[in-house]
Amino acid sequence: MNKLETLKTALAYRDEEIFNYQINIDNYEKAILKIENQYSENKNIVEFSKQLKELLESSKTEQLKSIIIRDVILEQVTELEKL
């Protein structure tokens, strides 16, 4: 496997990783809203909502890291394909 093929494989992996983070982000946001609207009186579930908010922020940060790396890989693929 040459560098271009390896980078393309890494690019596909990053795209999937970003997509998976987005699924988690969407789920966390919906769960937080559901808890706020339907379970605000349940102390244990409100605590769970706090944990979800932390996971949400962490997932957003990790997704951004993956986007940055994906963009760097894409730049390299574009450069190599021009050769």
Helices and strands as residue ranges (DSSP letters): H 3-38, H 43-82
